Amino acid sequence: MAHGNARRGRTARHAYIRSRAEQPPRHHVYVIELDPAVLEHARFRAANPDHDPRKPSLYVGMTGLDPETRFERHR
């Protein structure tokens, strides 16, 4: 009897995973390279004390919108 319950649970789990895979993504992660002039702002430097000036400054965000739409609103 325990085997029957385990089997049912496994079937339900597979059905859940399959239905989630069929859904379109709800969020997008995006990365924007910032203008190097951002390093001149004390507020940026204070918020990013470990920033390596040899590397580009990046903004990483997540949105439920289309990434292009979010970028236009963010600018």
PQR file of N, CA, C, O and H, with PARSE charges and radii, in Angstrom:
ATOM      1  N   MET A   1       0.819  -1.198   0.000 -0.4000 1.5000
ATOM      2  CA  MET A   1       0.000   0.000   0.000 -0.0000 2.0000
ATOM      3  C   MET A   1       0.866   1.267   0.000  0.5500 1.7000
ATOM      4  O   MET A   1       0.539   2.240  -0.680 -0.5500 1.4000
ATOM      5  N   ALA A   2       1.953   1.260   0.750 -0.4000 1.5000
ATOM      6  CA  ALA A   2       2.837   2.422   0.768 -0.0000 2.0000
ATOM      7  C   ALA A   2       3.410   2.676  -0.625  0.5500 1.7000
ATOM      8  O   ALA A   2       3.604   3.822  -1.030 -0.5500 1.4000
ATOM      9  H   ALA A   2       2.219   0.470   1.302  0.4000 1.0000
ATOM     10  N   HIS A   3       3.675   1.598  -1.343 -0.4000 1.5000
ATOM     11  CA  HIS A   3       4.205   1.750  -2.698 -0.0000 2.0000
ATOM     12  C   HIS A   3       3.205   2.499  -3.594  0.5500 1.7000
ATOM     13  O   HIS A   3       3.604   3.330  -4.410 -0.5500 1.4000
ATOM     14  H   HIS A   3       3.517   0.667  -1.013  0.4000 1.0000
ATOM     15  N   GLY A   4       1.929   2.206  -3.441 -0.4000 1.5000
ATOM     16  CA  GLY A   4       0.895   2.889  -4.225 -0.0000 2.0000
ATOM     17  C   GLY A   4       0.851   4.376  -3.926  0.5500 1.7000
ATOM     18  O   GLY A   4       0.703   5.185  -4.841 -0.5500 1.4000
ATOM     19  H   GLY A   4       1.605   1.531  -2.779  0.4000 1.0000
ATOM     20  N   ASN A   5       0.979   4.754  -2.641 -0.4000 1.5000
ATOM     21  CA  ASN A   5       0.971   6.169  -2.262 -0.0000 2.0000
ATOM     22  C   ASN A   5       2.190   6.897  -2.812  0.5500 1.7000
ATOM     23  O   ASN A   5       2.085   8.024  -3.297 -0.5500 1.4000
ATOM     24  H   ASN A   5       1.099   4.097  -1.897  0.4000 1.0000
ATOM     25  N   ALA A   6       3.346   6.247  -2.732 -0.4000 1.5000
ATOM     26  CA  ALA A   6       4.568   6.872  -3.258 -0.0000 2.0000
ATOM     27  C   ALA A   6       4.441   7.080  -4.758  0.5500 1.7000
ATOM     28  O   ALA A   6       4.854   8.106  -5.300 -0.5500 1.4000
ATOM     29  H   ALA A   6       3.431   5.332  -2.338  0.4000 1.0000
ATOM     30  N   ARG A   7       3.876   6.108  -5.401 -0.4000 1.5000
ATOM     31  CA  ARG A   7       3.720   6.220  -6.853 -0.0000 2.0000
ATOM     32  C   ARG A   7       2.786   7.362  -7.211  0.5500 1.7000
ATOM     33  O   ARG A   7       3.068   8.126  -8.134 -0.5500 1.4000
ATOM     34  H   ARG A   7       3.540   5.275  -4.962  0.4000 1.0000
ATOM     35  N   ARG A   8       1.678   7.487  -6.492 -0.4000 1.5000
ATOM     36  CA  ARG A   8       0.751   8.591  -6.759 -0.0000 2.0000
ATOM     37  C   ARG A   8       1.441   9.931  -6.539  0.5500 1.7000
ATOM     38  O   ARG A   8       1.277  10.854  -7.337 -0.5500 1.4000
ATOM     39  H   ARG A   8       1.449   6.867  -5.742  0.4000 1.0000
ATOM     40  N   GLY A   9       2.214  10.043  -5.457 -0.4000 1.5000
ATOM     41  CA  GLY A   9       2.929  11.287  -5.173 -0.0000 2.0000
ATOM     42  C   GLY A   9       3.918  11.626  -6.272  0.5500 1.7000
ATOM     43  O   GLY A   9       4.055  12.788  -6.656 -0.5500 1.4000
ATOM     44  H   GLY A   9       2.347   9.293  -4.809  0.4000 1.0000
ATOM     45  N   ARG A  10       4.599  10.625  -6.773 -0.4000 1.5000
ATOM     46  CA  ARG A  10       5.578  10.847  -7.830 -0.0000 2.0000
ATOM     47  C   ARG A  10       4.867  11.310  -9.105  0.5500 1.7000
ATOM     48  O   ARG A  10       5.359  12.200  -9.800 -0.5500 1.4000
ATOM     49  H   ARG A  10       4.488   9.682  -6.461  0.4000 1.0000
ATOM     50  N   THR A  11       3.729  10.719  -9.410 -0.4000 1.5000
ATOM     51  CA  THR A  11       2.971  11.110 -10.597 -0.0000 2.0000
ATOM     52  C   THR A  11       2.496  12.552 -10.468  0.5500 1.7000
ATOM     53  O   THR A  11       2.586  13.324 -11.423 -0.5500 1.4000
ATOM     54  H   THR A  11       3.329   9.997  -8.846  0.4000 1.0000
ATOM     55  N   ALA A  12       1.991  12.921  -9.291 -0.4000 1.5000
ATOM     56  CA  ALA A  12       1.509  14.289  -9.085 -0.0000 2.0000
ATOM     57  C   ALA A  12       2.662  15.277  -9.237  0.5500 1.7000
ATOM     58  O   ALA A  12       2.488  16.346  -9.823 -0.5500 1.4000
ATOM     59  H   ALA A  12       1.917  12.295  -8.515  0.4000 1.0000
ATOM     60  N   ARG A  13       3.839  14.928  -8.714 -0.4000 1.5000
ATOM     61  CA  ARG A  13       4.998  15.809  -8.807 -0.0000 2.0000
ATOM     62  C   ARG A  13       5.385  16.009 -10.267  0.5500 1.7000
ATOM     63  O   ARG A  13       5.652  17.133 -10.692 -0.5500 1.4000
ATOM     64  H   ARG A  13       3.980  14.060  -8.238  0.4000 1.0000
ATOM     65  N   HIS A  14       5.416  14.943 -11.023 -0.4000 1.5000
ATOM     66  CA  HIS A  14       5.774  15.055 -12.438 -0.0000 2.0000
ATOM     67  C   HIS A  14       4.762  15.916 -13.181  0.5500 1.7000
ATOM     68  O   HIS A  14       5.141  16.689 -14.061 -0.5500 1.4000
ATOM     69  H   HIS A  14       5.199  14.030 -10.678  0.4000 1.0000
ATOM     70  N   ALA A  15       3.498  15.798 -12.847 -0.4000 1.5000
ATOM     71  CA  ALA A  15       2.469  16.612 -13.494 -0.0000 2.0000
ATOM     72  C   ALA A  15       2.688  18.082 -13.163  0.5500 1.7000
ATOM     73  O   ALA A  15       2.518  18.946 -14.024 -0.5500 1.4000
ATOM     74  H   ALA A  15       3.190  15.170 -12.132  0.4000 1.0000
ATOM     75  N   TYR A  16       3.065  18.372 -11.914 -0.4000 1.5000
ATOM     76  CA  TYR A  16       3.309  19.760 -11.506 -0.0000 2.0000
ATOM     77  C   TYR A  16       4.493  20.339 -12.267  0.5500 1.7000
ATOM     78  O   TYR A  16       4.411  21.453 -12.784 -0.5500 1.4000
ATOM     79  H   TYR A  16       3.203  17.671 -11.214  0.4000 1.0000
ATOM     80  N   ILE A  17       5.579  19.605 -12.340 -0.4000 1.5000
ATOM     81  CA  ILE A  17       6.767  20.087 -13.047 -0.0000 2.0000
ATOM     82  C   ILE A  17       6.446  20.310 -14.521  0.5500 1.7000
ATOM     83  O   ILE A  17       6.863  21.314 -15.099 -0.5500 1.4000
ATOM     84  H   ILE A  17       5.645  18.700 -11.920  0.4000 1.0000
ATOM     85  N   ARG A  18       5.726  19.406 -15.119 -0.4000 1.5000
ATOM     86  CA  ARG A  18       5.387  19.535 -16.526 -0.0000 2.0000
ATOM     87  C   ARG A  18       4.533  20.786 -16.756  0.5500 1.7000
ATOM     88  O   ARG A  18       4.758  21.504 -17.730 -0.5500 1.4000
ATOM     89  H   ARG A  18       5.388  18.590 -14.649  0.4000 1.0000
ATOM     90  N   SER A  19       3.563  21.062 -15.884 -0.4000 1.5000
ATOM     91  CA  SER A  19       2.706  22.229 -16.087 -0.0000 2.0000
ATOM     92  C   SER A  19       3.490  23.526 -15.876  0.5500 1.7000
ATOM     93  O   SER A  19       3.229  24.511 -16.566 -0.5500 1.4000
ATOM     94  H   SER A  19       3.381  20.479 -15.092  0.4000 1.0000
ATOM     95  N   ARG A  20       4.446  23.550 -14.938 -0.4000 1.5000
ATOM     96  CA  ARG A  20       5.267  24.745 -14.718 -0.0000 2.0000
ATOM     97  C   ARG A  20       6.163  25.008 -15.924  0.5500 1.7000
ATOM     98  O   ARG A  20       6.392  26.162 -16.287 -0.5500 1.4000
ATOM     99  H   ARG A  20       4.659  22.750 -14.378  0.4000 1.0000
ATOM    100  N   ALA A  21       6.667  23.952 -16.541 -0.4000 1.5000
ATOM    101  CA  ALA A  21       7.558  24.112 -17.687 -0.0000 2.0000
ATOM    102  C   ALA A  21       6.813  24.698 -18.884  0.5500 1.7000
ATOM    103  O   ALA A  21       7.416  25.369 -19.720 -0.5500 1.4000
ATOM    104  H   ALA A  21       6.481  23.015 -16.247  0.4000 1.0000
ATOM    105  N   GLU A  22       5.530  24.455 -18.969 -0.4000 1.5000
ATOM    106  CA  GLU A  22       4.752  24.954 -20.091 -0.0000 2.0000
ATOM    107  C   GLU A  22       4.400  26.429 -19.952  0.5500 1.7000
ATOM    108  O   GLU A  22       4.014  27.065 -20.933 -0.5500 1.4000
ATOM    109  H   GLU A  22       5.040  23.909 -18.289  0.4000 1.0000
ATOM    110  N   GLN A  23       4.526  26.984 -18.744 -0.4000 1.5000
ATOM    111  CA  GLN A  23       4.187  28.388 -18.522 -0.0000 2.0000
ATOM    112  C   GLN A  23       5.322  29.290 -19.010  0.5500 1.7000
ATOM    113  O   GLN A  23       6.496  28.946 -18.867 -0.5500 1.4000
ATOM    114  H   GLN A  23       4.840  26.468 -17.947  0.4000 1.0000
ATOM    115  N   PRO A  24       4.976  30.434 -19.580 -0.5600 1.5000
ATOM    116  CA  PRO A  24       6.029  31.368 -19.998  0.2800 2.0000
ATOM    117  C   PRO A  24       6.724  31.963 -18.774  0.5500 1.7000
ATOM    118  O   PRO A  24       6.131  32.014 -17.697 -0.5500 1.4000
ATOM    119  N   PRO A  25       7.960  32.410 -18.920 -0.5600 1.5000
ATOM    120  CA  PRO A  25       8.657  33.007 -17.774  0.2800 2.0000
ATOM    121  C   PRO A  25       7.919  34.239 -17.275  0.5500 1.7000
ATOM    122  O   PRO A  25       7.389  35.017 -18.068 -0.5500 1.4000
ATOM    123  N   ARG A  26       7.886  34.412 -15.968 -0.4000 1.5000
ATOM    124  CA  ARG A  26       7.182  35.553 -15.385 -0.0000 2.0000
ATOM    125  C   ARG A  26       8.108  36.726 -15.110  0.5500 1.7000
ATOM    126  O   ARG A  26       7.650  37.862 -14.991 -0.5500 1.4000
ATOM    127  H   ARG A  26       8.317  33.780 -15.324  0.4000 1.0000
ATOM    128  N   HIS A  27       9.398  36.466 -15.010 -0.4000 1.5000
ATOM    129  CA  HIS A  27      10.340  37.541 -14.709 -0.0000 2.0000
ATOM    130  C   HIS A  27      11.564  37.430 -15.618  0.5500 1.7000
ATOM    131  O   HIS A  27      11.911  36.353 -16.103 -0.5500 1.4000
ATOM    132  H   HIS A  27       9.770  35.543 -15.107  0.4000 1.0000
ATOM    133  N   HIS A  28      12.190  38.557 -15.825 -0.4000 1.5000
ATOM    134  CA  HIS A  28      13.410  38.627 -16.627 -0.0000 2.0000
ATOM    135  C   HIS A  28      14.476  39.306 -15.785  0.5500 1.7000
ATOM    136  O   HIS A  28      14.189  40.259 -15.061 -0.5500 1.4000
ATOM    137  H   HIS A  28      11.908  39.432 -15.431  0.4000 1.0000
ATOM    138  N   VAL A  29      15.693  38.821 -15.879 -0.4000 1.5000
ATOM    139  CA  VAL A  29      16.838  39.475 -15.256 -0.0000 2.0000
ATOM    140  C   VAL A  29      17.559  40.219 -16.371  0.5500 1.7000
ATOM    141  O   VAL A  29      17.752  39.677 -17.460 -0.5500 1.4000
ATOM    142  H   VAL A  29      15.925  38.047 -16.467  0.4000 1.0000
ATOM    143  N   TYR A  30      17.956  41.457 -16.103 -0.4000 1.5000
ATOM    144  CA  TYR A  30      18.637  42.240 -17.127 -0.0000 2.0000
ATOM    145  C   TYR A  30      19.834  42.960 -16.522  0.5500 1.7000
ATOM    146  O   TYR A  30      19.882  43.215 -15.319 -0.5500 1.4000
ATOM    147  H   TYR A  30      17.799  41.897 -15.218  0.4000 1.0000
ATOM    148  N   VAL A  31      20.794  43.281 -17.375 -0.4000 1.5000
ATOM    149  CA  VAL A  31      22.022  43.957 -16.952 -0.0000 2.0000
ATOM    150  C   VAL A  31      22.237  45.154 -17.859  0.5500 1.7000
ATOM    151  O   VAL A  31      22.149  45.049 -19.083 -0.5500 1.4000
ATOM    152  H   VAL A  31      20.754  43.074 -18.353  0.4000 1.0000
ATOM    153  N   ILE A  32      22.522  46.297 -17.243 -0.4000 1.5000
ATOM    154  CA  ILE A  32      22.779  47.531 -17.994 -0.0000 2.0000
ATOM    155  C   ILE A  32      24.155  48.049 -17.587  0.5500 1.7000
ATOM    156  O   ILE A  32      24.446  48.185 -16.399 -0.5500 1.4000
ATOM    157  H   ILE A  32      22.594  46.383 -16.249  0.4000 1.0000
ATOM    158  N   GLU A  33      24.995  48.335 -18.570 -0.4000 1.5000
ATOM    159  CA  GLU A  33      26.296  48.932 -18.270 -0.0000 2.0000
ATOM    160  C   GLU A  33      26.102  50.422 -18.062  0.5500 1.7000
ATOM    161  O   GLU A  33      25.554  51.117 -18.917 -0.5500 1.4000
ATOM    162  H   GLU A  33      24.758  48.224 -19.536  0.4000 1.0000
ATOM    163  N   LEU A  34      26.561  50.903 -16.912 -0.4000 1.5000
ATOM    164  CA  LEU A  34      26.413  52.318 -16.570 -0.0000 2.0000
ATOM    165  C   LEU A  34      27.541  53.150 -17.177  0.5500 1.7000
ATOM    166  O   LEU A  34      28.618  52.642 -17.489 -0.5500 1.4000
ATOM    167  H   LEU A  34      27.007  50.338 -16.218  0.4000 1.0000
ATOM    168  N   ASP A  35      27.265  54.414 -17.329 -0.4000 1.5000
ATOM    169  CA  ASP A  35      28.270  55.348 -17.830 -0.0000 2.0000
ATOM    170  C   ASP A  35      29.420  55.408 -16.824  0.5500 1.7000
ATOM    171  O   ASP A  35      29.160  55.460 -15.622 -0.5500 1.4000
ATOM    172  H   ASP A  35      26.390  54.826 -17.076  0.4000 1.0000
ATOM    173  N   PRO A  36      30.672  55.404 -17.265 -0.5600 1.5000
ATOM    174  CA  PRO A  36      31.808  55.476 -16.334  0.2800 2.0000
ATOM    175  C   PRO A  36      31.762  56.703 -15.418  0.5500 1.7000
ATOM    176  O   PRO A  36      32.378  56.699 -14.353 -0.5500 1.4000
ATOM    177  N   ALA A  37      31.047  57.738 -15.816 -0.4000 1.5000
ATOM    178  CA  ALA A  37      30.942  58.951 -14.993 -0.0000 2.0000
ATOM    179  C   ALA A  37      30.253  58.681 -13.656  0.5500 1.7000
ATOM    180  O   ALA A  37      30.346  59.492 -12.736 -0.5500 1.4000
ATOM    181  H   ALA A  37      30.546  57.742 -16.682  0.4000 1.0000
ATOM    182  N   VAL A  38      29.565  57.550 -13.546 -0.4000 1.5000
ATOM    183  CA  VAL A  38      28.886  57.228 -12.292 -0.0000 2.0000
ATOM    184  C   VAL A  38      29.901  57.116 -11.145  0.5500 1.7000
ATOM    185  O   VAL A  38      29.548  57.315  -9.983 -0.5500 1.4000
ATOM    186  H   VAL A  38      29.489  56.891 -14.294  0.4000 1.0000
ATOM    187  N   LEU A  39      31.152  56.801 -11.471 -0.4000 1.5000
ATOM    188  CA  LEU A  39      32.191  56.688 -10.448 -0.0000 2.0000
ATOM    189  C   LEU A  39      32.526  58.032  -9.806  0.5500 1.7000
ATOM    190  O   LEU A  39      33.154  58.076  -8.748 -0.5500 1.4000
ATOM    191  H   LEU A  39      31.439  56.639 -12.415  0.4000 1.0000
ATOM    192  N   GLU A  40      32.114  59.115 -10.431 -0.4000 1.5000
ATOM    193  CA  GLU A  40      32.365  60.448  -9.875 -0.0000 2.0000
ATOM    194  C   GLU A  40      31.375  60.812  -8.771  0.5500 1.7000
ATOM    195  O   GLU A  40      31.582  61.796  -8.061 -0.5500 1.4000
ATOM    196  H   GLU A  40      31.604  59.079 -11.290  0.4000 1.0000
ATOM    197  N   HIS A  41      30.302  60.034  -8.617 -0.4000 1.5000
ATOM    198  CA  HIS A  41      29.266  60.325  -7.632 -0.0000 2.0000
ATOM    199  C   HIS A  41      29.587  59.644  -6.303  0.5500 1.7000
ATOM    200  O   HIS A  41      29.737  58.424  -6.242 -0.5500 1.4000
ATOM    201  H   HIS A  41      30.134  59.235  -9.195  0.4000 1.0000
ATOM    202  N   ALA A  42      29.689  60.440  -5.246 -0.4000 1.5000
ATOM    203  CA  ALA A  42      30.005  59.922  -3.919 -0.0000 2.0000
ATOM    204  C   ALA A  42      28.974  58.894  -3.460  0.5500 1.7000
ATOM    205  O   ALA A  42      29.324  57.918  -2.795 -0.5500 1.4000
ATOM    206  H   ALA A  42      29.567  61.431  -5.295  0.4000 1.0000
ATOM    207  N   ARG A  43      27.715  59.106  -3.809 -0.4000 1.5000
ATOM    208  CA  ARG A  43      26.663  58.181  -3.401 -0.0000 2.0000
ATOM    209  C   ARG A  43      26.892  56.786  -4.022  0.5500 1.7000
ATOM    210  O   ARG A  43      26.699  55.774  -3.348 -0.5500 1.4000
ATOM    211  H   ARG A  43      27.431  59.899  -4.349  0.4000 1.0000
ATOM    212  N   PHE A  44      27.296  56.733  -5.280 -0.4000 1.5000
ATOM    213  CA  PHE A  44      27.593  55.460  -5.934 -0.0000 2.0000
ATOM    214  C   PHE A  44      28.781  54.790  -5.257  0.5500 1.7000
ATOM    215  O   PHE A  44      28.738  53.597  -4.955 -0.5500 1.4000
ATOM    216  H   PHE A  44      27.453  57.556  -5.827  0.4000 1.0000
ATOM    217  N   ARG A  45      29.832  55.551  -5.021 -0.4000 1.5000
ATOM    218  CA  ARG A  45      31.028  54.988  -4.387 -0.0000 2.0000
ATOM    219  C   ARG A  45      30.720  54.467  -2.989  0.5500 1.7000
ATOM    220  O   ARG A  45      31.235  53.422  -2.591 -0.5500 1.4000
ATOM    221  H   ARG A  45      29.867  56.520  -5.267  0.4000 1.0000
ATOM    222  N   ALA A  46      29.880  55.188  -2.236 -0.4000 1.5000
ATOM    223  CA  ALA A  46      29.518  54.750  -0.887 -0.0000 2.0000
ATOM    224  C   ALA A  46      28.692  53.458  -0.920  0.5500 1.7000
ATOM    225  O   ALA A  46      28.845  52.601  -0.050 -0.5500 1.4000
ATOM    226  H   ALA A  46      29.462  56.037  -2.559  0.4000 1.0000
ATOM    227  N   ALA A  47      27.831  53.322  -1.910 -0.4000 1.5000
ATOM    228  CA  ALA A  47      26.986  52.133  -2.026 -0.0000 2.0000
ATOM    229  C   ALA A  47      27.742  50.937  -2.587  0.5500 1.7000
ATOM    230  O   ALA A  47      27.285  49.801  -2.465 -0.5500 1.4000
ATOM    231  H   ALA A  47      27.707  54.019  -2.617  0.4000 1.0000
ATOM    232  N   ASN A  48      28.897  51.183  -3.203 -0.4000 1.5000
ATOM    233  CA  ASN A  48      29.680  50.119  -3.840 -0.0000 2.0000
ATOM    234  C   ASN A  48      31.152  50.221  -3.427  0.5500 1.7000
ATOM    235  O   ASN A  48      32.018  50.444  -4.272 -0.5500 1.4000
ATOM    236  H   ASN A  48      29.269  52.106  -3.303  0.4000 1.0000
ATOM    237  N   PRO A  49      31.433  50.060  -2.142 -0.5600 1.5000
ATOM    238  CA  PRO A  49      32.806  50.276  -1.664  0.2800 2.0000
ATOM    239  C   PRO A  49      33.834  49.300  -2.229  0.5500 1.7000
ATOM    240  O   PRO A  49      35.024  49.616  -2.258 -0.5500 1.4000
ATOM    241  N   ASP A  50      33.405  48.126  -2.676 -0.4000 1.5000
ATOM    242  CA  ASP A  50      34.350  47.139  -3.200 -0.0000 2.0000
ATOM    243  C   ASP A  50      34.437  47.154  -4.720  0.5500 1.7000
ATOM    244  O   ASP A  50      35.019  46.247  -5.314 -0.5500 1.4000
ATOM    245  H   ASP A  50      32.439  47.869  -2.652  0.4000 1.0000
ATOM    246  N   HIS A  51      33.872  48.164  -5.351 -0.4000 1.5000
ATOM    247  CA  HIS A  51      33.897  48.237  -6.819 -0.0000 2.0000
ATOM    248  C   HIS A  51      35.330  48.341  -7.325  0.5500 1.7000
ATOM    249  O   HIS A  51      36.122  49.143  -6.829 -0.5500 1.4000
ATOM    250  H   HIS A  51      33.399  48.901  -4.869  0.4000 1.0000
ATOM    251  N   ASP A  52      35.646  47.527  -8.308 -0.4000 1.5000
ATOM    252  CA  ASP A  52      36.971  47.545  -8.939 -0.0000 2.0000
ATOM    253  C   ASP A  52      36.895  48.522 -10.116  0.5500 1.7000
ATOM    254  O   ASP A  52      36.198  48.235 -11.089 -0.5500 1.4000
ATOM    255  H   ASP A  52      35.003  46.876  -8.711  0.4000 1.0000
ATOM    256  N   PRO A  53      37.581  49.655 -10.062 -0.5600 1.5000
ATOM    257  CA  PRO A  53      37.494  50.651 -11.132  0.2800 2.0000
ATOM    258  C   PRO A  53      37.995  50.154 -12.484  0.5500 1.7000
ATOM    259  O   PRO A  53      37.761  50.807 -13.500 -0.5500 1.4000
ATOM    260  N   ARG A  54      38.680  49.009 -12.517 -0.4000 1.5000
ATOM    261  CA  ARG A  54      39.123  48.439 -13.785 -0.0000 2.0000
ATOM    262  C   ARG A  54      37.996  47.689 -14.493  0.5500 1.7000
ATOM    263  O   ARG A  54      38.122  47.330 -15.663 -0.5500 1.4000
ATOM    264  H   ARG A  54      38.870  48.478 -11.691  0.4000 1.0000
ATOM    265  N   LYS A  55      36.896  47.455 -13.777 -0.4000 1.5000
ATOM    266  CA  LYS A  55      35.750  46.733 -14.342 -0.0000 2.0000
ATOM    267  C   LYS A  55      34.607  47.708 -14.594  0.5500 1.7000
ATOM    268  O   LYS A  55      34.512  48.735 -13.922 -0.5500 1.4000
ATOM    269  H   LYS A  55      36.795  47.747 -12.826  0.4000 1.0000
ATOM    270  N   PRO A  56      33.738  47.399 -15.553 -0.5600 1.5000
ATOM    271  CA  PRO A  56      32.613  48.305 -15.836  0.2800 2.0000
ATOM    272  C   PRO A  56      31.602  48.306 -14.686  0.5500 1.7000
ATOM    273  O   PRO A  56      31.463  47.322 -13.959 -0.5500 1.4000
ATOM    274  N   SER A  57      30.911  49.416 -14.541 -0.4000 1.5000
ATOM    275  CA  SER A  57      29.846  49.530 -13.536 -0.0000 2.0000
ATOM    276  C   SER A  57      28.568  48.999 -14.164  0.5500 1.7000
ATOM    277  O   SER A  57      28.185  49.409 -15.260 -0.5500 1.4000
ATOM    278  H   SER A  57      31.023  50.216 -15.131  0.4000 1.0000
ATOM    279  N   LEU A  58      27.915  48.089 -13.465 -0.4000 1.5000
ATOM    280  CA  LEU A  58      26.721  47.440 -13.997 -0.0000 2.0000
ATOM    281  C   LEU A  58      25.539  47.629 -13.062  0.5500 1.7000
ATOM    282  O   LEU A  58      25.703  47.725 -11.845 -0.5500 1.4000
ATOM    283  H   LEU A  58      28.226  47.755 -12.575  0.4000 1.0000
ATOM    284  N   TYR A  59      24.346  47.681 -13.644 -0.4000 1.5000
ATOM    285  CA  TYR A  59      23.093  47.673 -12.893 -0.0000 2.0000
ATOM    286  C   TYR A  59      22.412  46.364 -13.245  0.5500 1.7000
ATOM    287  O   TYR A  59      22.211  46.069 -14.423 -0.5500 1.4000
ATOM    288  H   TYR A  59      24.213  47.603 -14.632  0.4000 1.0000
ATOM    289  N   VAL A  60      22.053  45.574 -12.242 -0.4000 1.5000
ATOM    290  CA  VAL A  60      21.366  44.307 -12.461 -0.0000 2.0000
ATOM    291  C   VAL A  60      19.974  44.437 -11.868  0.5500 1.7000
ATOM    292  O   VAL A  60      19.813  44.813 -10.707 -0.5500 1.4000
ATOM    293  H   VAL A  60      22.216  45.813 -11.285  0.4000 1.0000
ATOM    294  N   GLY A  61      18.970  44.121 -12.677 -0.4000 1.5000
ATOM    295  CA  GLY A  61      17.589  44.234 -12.217 -0.0000 2.0000
ATOM    296  C   GLY A  61      16.765  43.026 -12.621  0.5500 1.7000
ATOM    297  O   GLY A  61      17.189  42.194 -13.423 -0.5500 1.4000
ATOM    298  H   GLY A  61      19.100  43.815 -13.620  0.4000 1.0000
ATOM    299  N   MET A  62      15.574  42.955 -12.042 -0.4000 1.5000
ATOM    300  CA  MET A  62      14.632  41.899 -12.389 -0.0000 2.0000
ATOM    301  C   MET A  62      13.279  42.562 -12.594  0.5500 1.7000
ATOM    302  O   MET A  62      12.907  43.472 -11.854 -0.5500 1.4000
ATOM    303  H   MET A  62      15.229  43.631 -11.390  0.4000 1.0000
ATOM    304  N   THR A  63      12.547  42.103 -13.600 -0.4000 1.5000
ATOM    305  CA  THR A  63      11.267  42.717 -13.916 -0.0000 2.0000
ATOM    306  C   THR A  63      10.279  41.693 -14.446  0.5500 1.7000
ATOM    307  O   THR A  63      10.668  40.682 -15.032 -0.5500 1.4000
ATOM    308  H   THR A  63      12.849  41.364 -14.202  0.4000 1.0000
ATOM    309  N   GLY A  64       9.019  41.960 -14.238 -0.4000 1.5000
ATOM    310  CA  GLY A  64       7.953  41.159 -14.823 -0.0000 2.0000
ATOM    311  C   GLY A  64       7.558  41.696 -16.181  0.5500 1.7000
ATOM    312  O   GLY A  64       6.768  41.078 -16.895 -0.5500 1.4000
ATOM    313  H   GLY A  64       8.704  42.781 -13.762  0.4000 1.0000
ATOM    314  N   LEU A  65       8.107  42.852 -16.541 -0.4000 1.5000
ATOM    315  CA  LEU A  65       7.836  43.469 -17.837 -0.0000 2.0000
ATOM    316  C   LEU A  65       8.786  42.910 -18.895  0.5500 1.7000
ATOM    317  O   LEU A  65       9.763  42.231 -18.580 -0.5500 1.4000
ATOM    318  H   LEU A  65       8.749  43.354 -15.961  0.4000 1.0000
ATOM    319  N   ASP A  66       8.482  43.206 -20.132 -0.4000 1.5000
ATOM    320  CA  ASP A  66       9.405  42.921 -21.220 -0.0000 2.0000
ATOM    321  C   ASP A  66      10.668  43.748 -20.938  0.5500 1.7000
ATOM    322  O   ASP A  66      10.543  44.926 -20.603 -0.5500 1.4000
ATOM    323  H   ASP A  66       7.688  43.758 -20.388  0.4000 1.0000
ATOM    324  N   PRO A  67      11.870  43.188 -21.060 -0.5600 1.5000
ATOM    325  CA  PRO A  67      13.089  43.935 -20.718  0.2800 2.0000
ATOM    326  C   PRO A  67      13.231  45.282 -21.440  0.5500 1.7000
ATOM    327  O   PRO A  67      13.698  46.251 -20.842 -0.5500 1.4000
ATOM    328  N   GLU A  68      12.836  45.354 -22.713 -0.4000 1.5000
ATOM    329  CA  GLU A  68      12.947  46.619 -23.444 -0.0000 2.0000
ATOM    330  C   GLU A  68      12.011  47.676 -22.850  0.5500 1.7000
ATOM    331  O   GLU A  68      12.379  48.847 -22.746 -0.5500 1.4000
ATOM    332  H   GLU A  68      12.456  44.567 -23.199  0.4000 1.0000
ATOM    333  N   THR A  69      10.809  47.264 -22.462 -0.4000 1.5000
ATOM    334  CA  THR A  69       9.848  48.188 -21.853 -0.0000 2.0000
ATOM    335  C   THR A  69      10.404  48.692 -20.528  0.5500 1.7000
ATOM    336  O   THR A  69      10.334  49.886 -20.238 -0.5500 1.4000
ATOM    337  H   THR A  69      10.510  46.313 -22.546  0.4000 1.0000
ATOM    338  N   ARG A  70      10.951  47.796 -19.731 -0.4000 1.5000
ATOM    339  CA  ARG A  70      11.513  48.185 -18.432 -0.0000 2.0000
ATOM    340  C   ARG A  70      12.680  49.144 -18.615  0.5500 1.7000
ATOM    341  O   ARG A  70      12.809  50.109 -17.862 -0.5500 1.4000
ATOM    342  H   ARG A  70      11.008  46.826 -19.967  0.4000 1.0000
ATOM    343  N   PHE A  71      13.527  48.895 -19.600 -0.4000 1.5000
ATOM    344  CA  PHE A  71      14.665  49.775 -19.849 -0.0000 2.0000
ATOM    345  C   PHE A  71      14.194  51.182 -20.186  0.5500 1.7000
ATOM    346  O   PHE A  71      14.740  52.154 -19.665 -0.5500 1.4000
ATOM    347  H   PHE A  71      13.422  48.111 -20.212  0.4000 1.0000
ATOM    348  N   GLU A  72      13.192  51.308 -21.046 -0.4000 1.5000
ATOM    349  CA  GLU A  72      12.673  52.625 -21.417 -0.0000 2.0000
ATOM    350  C   GLU A  72      12.091  53.351 -20.216  0.5500 1.7000
ATOM    351  O   GLU A  72      12.259  54.564 -20.087 -0.5500 1.4000
ATOM    352  H   GLU A  72      12.749  50.518 -21.470  0.4000 1.0000
ATOM    353  N   ARG A  73      11.414  52.634 -19.341 -0.4000 1.5000
ATOM    354  CA  ARG A  73      10.843  53.265 -18.131 -0.0000 2.0000
ATOM    355  C   ARG A  73      11.927  53.640 -17.142  0.5500 1.7000
ATOM    356  O   ARG A  73      11.795  54.629 -16.421 -0.5500 1.4000
ATOM    357  H   ARG A  73      11.277  51.649 -19.445  0.4000 1.0000
ATOM    358  N   HIS A  74      12.993  52.863 -17.099 -0.4000 1.5000
ATOM    359  CA  HIS A  74      14.065  53.102 -16.136 -0.0000 2.0000
ATOM    360  C   HIS A  74      14.909  54.315 -16.500  0.5500 1.7000
ATOM    361  O   HIS A  74      15.383  55.041 -15.626 -0.5500 1.4000
ATOM    362  H   HIS A  74      13.100  52.060 -17.684  0.4000 1.0000
ATOM    363  N   ARG A  75      15.092  54.525 -17.796 -0.4000 1.5000
ATOM    364  CA  ARG A  75      15.941  55.644 -18.239 -0.0000 2.0000
ATOM    365  C   ARG A  75      15.353  56.917 -17.760  0.5500 1.7000
ATOM    366  O   ARG A  75      15.903  57.987 -18.018 -0.5500 1.4000
ATOM    367  H   ARG A  75      14.707  53.935 -18.506  0.4000 1.0000
TER
END
